[in-house]
Amino acid sequence: MDQFTKKKYFIGIDISKDHLDVALLKAEELDVFKDKQVENNFKGFAIIQNWLSKQKVKLEDCLFCMEHTGTYGLLLFAWLGQLGVNYCVEPGIKIKRSSGITRGKNDKVDARRIADYAATNRAKLKPFQMPSNLLLQIKQFLTYRDQQTKIKVSLKNSLTSHDQYQRVSGVKSISDEIQNQIAECDQRIDRIDAQIIELIKTDETLKQNFDLATSVKGVGLVIATFMLVTTNNFTSFENGRKYASYTGIAPFENTSGKYRGKTRISHLANKRIKTLLTNGANSAIQWDPELRAYYIRKLGEGKEHKLVINSIRCKMVNRVFAVVKRETPYVNTYQQKIA
């Protein structure tokens, strides 16, 4: 946690698909920036290294800081890792909030804000741990699976439209072709699922945590795999509460003095896993007697459906983290009381 406190230079990098905007800030001059823009490739990384060298800046004296940008930063992360340089990757919303009220926005300004954020918060920052190559492979398959699922949904919507046309036009061939395409999507998704499972089986710890996660009702292959990827195999989050905050399902109090507002969840989240957990919660209340009884009881108390589902999402996350921590599958000991 304190390994960044003695750094002499703070480098903020704003990452885009094609370019990197770099801002250099010295610990001795926290109001003087030096800027550089390079291509987002190995040639650009070499230019950054030469640029720093000409200014007599050693890599070991630098704290590199970036925002989470999905796949656009992977090459840069790998390069920094090869050089043995520790760096941090922070959520964009944290950097934005730390800047207070600001005006203007462009890549150069964003890079400067990231550098300033790194300098200000150096004592609190943690080194980013690059996911293993195996987890990156699994993540890529999950991305491809999502793409196929979206295509399938689009085709189903199209099929509904053409079925209406068919009633009047009598043209059946288009609907038949769309149905064949939907079947092909299903086959691809099945193959992707099989490939994901085979990849998970190649790592003992990954396989164990996958089996433990799927022992929780409502957590199937997709949710469990997403949790493996987004938690770096349950090493990036200390507990279920912190992961719930990351996914945007953790309720936060909204009070000030005598004011008592509604407890709300944040709209800032990993929306993909949030959606998956919603689907899982809806499944859980069908197959888990305890959660179903909880759901019915809370509705009877006048709670809103969405609020209860969110509570079930949190319970599922906490259960997954609990079984992974104790290394034993989830066992439902709930017994419904019969009057």
Secondary structure, 3 states (H helix, E strand, C coil): CCCCCCCCEEEEEEECCCEEEEEEEECCEEEEEEEEEEECCHHHHHHHHHHHHHCCCCHHHEEEEEECCHHHHHHHHHHHHHCCCCEEEECHHHHHHHCCCCCCCCHHHHHHHHHHHHHHCCCCCCCCCCCCHHHHHHHHHHHHHHHHHHHHHHHHHHHHHHHHHHHHHCCCHHHHHHHHHHHHHHHHHHHHHHHHHHHHHCCHHHHHHHHHHCCCCCCCHHHHHHHHHHCCCCCCCCCHHHHHHHHCCCCECCEECCEECCCECCCCCCHHHHHHHHHHHHHHHHHCHHHHHHHHHHHHCCCCHHHHHHHHHHHHHHHHHHHHHHCCCCCCCCCCCCC
